[in-house]
């Protein structure tokens, strides 16, 4: 799932992997509406991890900040 953050007037493309979202509640069905709901329920946590990764300049080759399952499993995205 993709989302955007901002750094001043700069738009920062971000995302969270489907595996990471589904790991937040593995009992739920794997439907798009459920995945969107998981993102909304965990939005602050996901965005905080994305911000920490961005501040550390831990970007993907594409320039995006992606929150992976390993980021959710580590303490505040320190992996």
GUMIPA-757972 format. One record per residue: residue in three letters; residue number from 1; x, z, y of N, C-alpha, C in turn. Coordinates in nm, 3 decimals. Layout:
# residues N
<"Ala", NUM, <X, Z, Y>, <X, Z, Y>, <X, Z, Y>> ...
//
This chain:
# residues 79
<"Unk", 1, <0.085, 0.000, -0.116>, <0.000, 0.000, 0.000>, <0.091, 0.000, 0.123>> <"Unk", 2, <0.058, -0.083, 0.218>, <0.140, -0.093, 0.340>, <0.072, -0.022, 0.456>> <"Unk", 3, <0.156, 0.029, 0.546>, <0.108, 0.089, 0.669>, <0.218, 0.071, 0.772>> <"Unk", 4, <0.187, 0.097, 0.896>, <0.286, 0.085, 1.003>, <0.306, 0.219, 1.070>> <"Unk", 5, <0.428, 0.239, 1.115>, <0.462, 0.354, 1.197>, <0.521, 0.299, 1.327>> <"Unk", 6, <0.543, 0.385, 1.421>, <0.604, 0.341, 1.546>, <0.726, 0.425, 1.579>> <"Unk", 7, <0.820, 0.361, 1.645>, <0.938, 0.426, 1.700>, <0.941, 0.383, 1.846>> <"Unk", 8, <0.878, 0.464, 1.930>, <0.859, 0.421, 2.069>, <0.764, 0.303, 2.068>> <"Unk", 9, <0.809, 0.190, 2.123>, <0.726, 0.070, 2.124>, <0.754, -0.020, 2.004>> <"Unk", 10, <0.849, 0.018, 1.918>, <0.885, -0.061, 1.801>, <0.791, -0.030, 1.684>> <"Unk", 11, <0.735, -0.135, 1.625>, <0.650, -0.122, 1.508>, <0.739, -0.121, 1.384>> <"Unk", 12, <0.724, -0.020, 1.299>, <0.806, -0.004, 1.179>, <0.719, -0.029, 1.057>> <"Unk", 13, <0.746, -0.138, 0.982>, <0.667, -0.164, 0.862>, <0.705, -0.066, 0.751>> <"Unk", 14, <0.602, -0.006, 0.691>, <0.623, 0.094, 0.586>, <0.529, 0.065, 0.470>> <"Unk", 15, <0.554, 0.133, 0.362>, <0.466, 0.120, 0.247>, <0.490, 0.235, 0.150>> <"Unk", 16, <0.399, 0.247, 0.058>, <0.413, 0.345, -0.050>, <0.382, 0.269, -0.179>> <"Unk", 17, <0.465, 0.288, -0.279>, <0.447, 0.214, -0.403>, <0.320, 0.260, -0.475>> <"Unk", 18, <0.263, 0.168, -0.550>, <0.143, 0.198, -0.628>, <0.173, 0.308, -0.729>> <"Unk", 19, <0.290, 0.304, -0.793>, <0.327, 0.407, -0.889>, <0.332, 0.544, -0.825>> <"Unk", 20, <0.384, 0.550, -0.703>, <0.391, 0.679, -0.633>, <0.250, 0.732, -0.606>> <"Unk", 21, <0.162, 0.646, -0.558>, <0.025, 0.689, -0.530>, <-0.047, 0.735, -0.656>> <"Unk", 22, <-0.034, 0.659, -0.762>, <-0.103, 0.694, -0.886>, <-0.049, 0.823, -0.946>> <"Unk", 23, <0.077, 0.852, -0.924>, <0.136, 0.976, -0.976>, <0.079, 1.099, -0.906>> <"Unk", 24, <0.022, 1.081, -0.789>, <-0.036, 1.194, -0.717>, <-0.157, 1.251, -0.790>> <"Unk", 25, <-0.227, 1.166, -0.866>, <-0.339, 1.211, -0.948>, <-0.356, 1.113, -1.063>> <"Unk", 26, <-0.276, 1.130, -1.170>, <-0.275, 1.033, -1.279>, <-0.406, 1.023, -1.358>> <"Unk", 27, <-0.497, 1.116, -1.338>, <-0.624, 1.113, -1.411>, <-0.724, 1.014, -1.351>> <"Unk", 28, <-0.703, 0.973, -1.228>, <-0.799, 0.882, -1.162>, <-0.783, 0.740, -1.212>> <"Unk", 29, <-0.892, 0.662, -1.211>, <-0.883, 0.521, -1.250>, <-0.794, 0.442, -1.154>> <"Unk", 30, <-0.739, 0.336, -1.202>, <-0.647, 0.254, -1.122>, <-0.722, 0.144, -1.049>> <"Unk", 31, <-0.805, 0.181, -0.958>, <-0.885, 0.087, -0.879>, <-0.837, 0.089, -0.735>> <"Unk", 32, <-0.852, -0.024, -0.667>, <-0.805, -0.035, -0.529>, <-0.866, 0.072, -0.438>> <"Unk", 33, <-0.995, 0.098, -0.453>, <-1.058, 0.197, -0.365>, <-1.004, 0.337, -0.392>> <"Unk", 34, <-0.969, 0.366, -0.517>, <-0.911, 0.496, -0.551>, <-0.771, 0.508, -0.492>> <"Unk", 35, <-0.696, 0.400, -0.501>, <-0.560, 0.400, -0.446>, <-0.565, 0.423, -0.295>> <"Unk", 36, <-0.657, 0.359, -0.227>, <-0.671, 0.380, -0.082>, <-0.709, 0.524, -0.053>> <"Unk", 37, <-0.795, 0.582, -0.135>, <-0.836, 0.721, -0.117>, <-0.718, 0.817, -0.140>> <"Unk", 38, <-0.636, 0.787, -0.239>, <-0.517, 0.869, -0.264>, <-0.423, 0.867, -0.144>> <"Unk", 39, <-0.409, 0.748, -0.085>, <-0.324, 0.738, 0.035>, <-0.381, 0.825, 0.147>> <"Unk", 40, <-0.510, 0.814, 0.171>, <-0.572, 0.891, 0.280>, <-0.559, 1.041, 0.256>> <"Unk", 41, <-0.579, 1.085, 0.133>, <-0.568, 1.227, 0.100>, <-0.427, 1.282, 0.119>> <"Unk", 42, <-0.328, 1.194, 0.101>, <-0.187, 1.236, 0.106>, <-0.112, 1.173, 0.223>> <"Unk", 43, <-0.188, 1.124, 0.319>, <-0.130, 1.049, 0.430>, <-0.020, 1.125, 0.504>> <"Unk", 44, <-0.044, 1.249, 0.539>, <0.057, 1.324, 0.616>, <0.187, 1.336, 0.538>> <"Unk", 45, <0.177, 1.368, 0.410>, <0.297, 1.382, 0.328>, <0.372, 1.249, 0.316>> <"Unk", 46, <0.300, 1.142, 0.289>, <0.361, 1.010, 0.274>, <0.427, 0.966, 0.404>> <"Unk", 47, <0.356, 0.983, 0.515>, <0.412, 0.942, 0.644>, <0.530, 1.028, 0.685>> <"Unk", 48, <0.530, 1.155, 0.650>, <0.644, 1.242, 0.680>, <0.767, 1.198, 0.602>> <"Unk", 49, <0.747, 1.161, 0.476>, <0.860, 1.111, 0.396>, <0.911, 0.979, 0.452>> <"Unk", 50, <0.819, 0.890, 0.489>, <0.859, 0.761, 0.547>, <0.936, 0.783, 0.676>> <"Unk", 51, <0.892, 0.877, 0.759>, <0.962, 0.906, 0.885>, <1.103, 0.958, 0.857>> <"Unk", 52, <1.115, 1.048, 0.762>, <1.247, 1.103, 0.728>, <1.339, 0.993, 0.677>> <"Unk", 53, <1.286, 0.903, 0.594>, <1.367, 0.792, 0.544>, <1.406, 0.699, 0.659>> <"Unk", 54, <1.314, 0.673, 0.750>, <1.344, 0.586, 0.864>, <1.452, 0.648, 0.953>> <"Unk", 55, <1.439, 0.776, 0.981>, <1.537, 0.845, 1.065>, <1.677, 0.841, 1.001>> <"Unk", 56, <1.682, 0.844, 0.867>, <1.808, 0.837, 0.794>, <1.852, 0.692, 0.771>> <"Unk", 57, <1.772, 0.598, 0.821>, <1.797, 0.455, 0.806>, <1.807, 0.414, 0.660>> <"Unk", 58, <1.721, 0.474, 0.577>, <1.713, 0.440, 0.435>, <1.604, 0.335, 0.419>> <"Unk", 59, <1.638, 0.213, 0.459>, <1.543, 0.102, 0.457>, <1.567, 0.013, 0.336>> <"Unk", 60, <1.464, -0.059, 0.297>, <1.478, -0.160, 0.192>, <1.550, -0.280, 0.252>> <"Unk", 61, <1.593, -0.372, 0.167>, <1.661, -0.494, 0.215>, <1.572, -0.572, 0.312>> <"Unk", 62, <1.442, -0.562, 0.293>, <1.348, -0.633, 0.379>, <1.335, -0.568, 0.518>> <"Unk", 63, <1.392, -0.448, 0.532>, <1.378, -0.375, 0.658>, <1.263, -0.277, 0.659>> <"Unk", 64, <1.183, -0.279, 0.551>, <1.069, -0.186, 0.540>, <1.116, -0.049, 0.492>> <"Unk", 65, <1.036, 0.050, 0.523>, <1.054, 0.183, 0.468>, <0.950, 0.196, 0.356>> <"Unk", 66, <0.997, 0.216, 0.235>, <0.906, 0.229, 0.122>, <0.919, 0.369, 0.062>> <"Unk", 67, <0.807, 0.435, 0.044>, <0.804, 0.564, -0.023>, <0.782, 0.536, -0.171>> <"Unk", 68, <0.881, 0.575, -0.251>, <0.877, 0.555, -0.395>, <0.839, 0.685, -0.466>> <"Unk", 69, <0.810, 0.673, -0.594>, <0.777, 0.789, -0.675>, <0.888, 0.894, -0.666>> <"Unk", 70, <1.012, 0.853, -0.670>, <1.124, 0.948, -0.662>, <1.124, 1.025, -0.531>> <"Unk", 71, <1.075, 0.962, -0.424>, <1.067, 1.031, -0.294>, <0.962, 1.142, -0.298>> <"Unk", 72, <0.851, 1.115, -0.366>, <0.746, 1.217, -0.376>, <0.790, 1.333, -0.466>> <"Unk", 73, <0.874, 1.303, -0.563>, <0.919, 1.406, -0.657>, <1.030, 1.490, -0.599>> <"Unk", 74, <1.105, 1.435, -0.503>, <1.212, 1.513, -0.442>, <1.156, 1.594, -0.327>> <"Unk", 75, <1.231, 1.688, -0.280>, <1.189, 1.775, -0.170>, <1.185, 1.695, -0.041>> <"Unk", 76, <1.064, 1.664, 0.007>, <1.040, 1.592, 0.134>, <1.115, 1.461, 0.143>> <"Unk", 77, <1.135, 1.392, 0.032>, <1.197, 1.260, 0.038>, <1.347, 1.262, 0.053>> <"Unk", 78, <1.413, 1.368, 0.004>, <1.558, 1.380, 0.018>, <1.638, 1.298, -0.083>> <"Unk", 79, <1.573, 1.230, -0.175>, <1.648, 1.157, -0.278>, <1.727, 1.042, -0.222>> 
//
